[in-house]
Amino acid sequence: MLEDMLLIAFCGLLAIGGFSTFIWEAVTGRIFDMDGLWLTLISLTLAAVFGANIAWMIYNGDLKAILHRSKDHHE
């Protein structure tokens, strides 16, 4: 159970980090440089891969089961 919760937290952190890097690149205008384009491409790919993992856990019902087990464990 702890491993599953750490996996969710790690995936969420990487997905948020990837999206925030994209937003930072767009706001600062560095997205139009070649380096900015590659950083944007890599960060959005990273966010998509790890965000898809969380989306699959939600779709599959695994996230609900993990949270339910965590709630039962604390009571």
Secondary structure, DSSP 8 states (H G I E B T S, - for coil): -HHHHHHHHHHHHHHHHHHHHHHHHHHHTGGGSHHHHHHHHHHHHHHHHHHHHHHHHHHHTHHHHHHHHHHHHH-
